[in-house]
């Protein structure tokens, strides 16, 4: 398999997240997610903050000072996240990544790895959103393959088990989606009913990249 094309990977991750956000209804915002301490509202704000952090790192080379806590309280988390996705994509497209160092949690990483962090945040949390809305929507196989390909630099940088949860061992028959979920500490079997399931999944109704931890 050839190395993935960065814009294609980002577009696929964003498309998957946008699609799953269509599932969210007001009543879903208090629903549990695969991240035990977060309801869906909290997870959406976390994802928005993580993408904002990634964009800030790409722009400035490091994280700025954190904003006032609870500054986003009371606003629409779905709408804010949609805007955050667009901002991150625009920043990623406009900033050269080749050879640029960025600082994430005291580690110097290539800017391209920060872009991958954003893509993985979008894919993992898109899956979390679907779970909270009781829809069975695995990460698309081509996207999962691409993110599995680019994941080793994250492990080498010490981000797995720190920014992301400790990896789990997937079953021998795991799909690409299940392999990626297990690699970042998620239990793929959750999608088979532990959070409930919505019939007909297509029915619509914080800060530091990956940093605030995508730990489930």
Secondary structure, DSSP 8 states (H G I E B T S, - for coil): -----HHHHHHHHHHHHHHHHTT--GGGGGSB-SSTT-BHHHHHHHHHHHHHHHHHHHHHSS------TTTTTTS-HHHHHHHHHHHHHHHHHHS--TT-EEEETTEEEEHHHHHHHHHHHHHHHHHHHHHHTT------HHHHHHHHHH-HHHHHTT-BTTTB-------TT--HHHHHHHHTT--GGGGGTTT---SSTT-----STTTT----
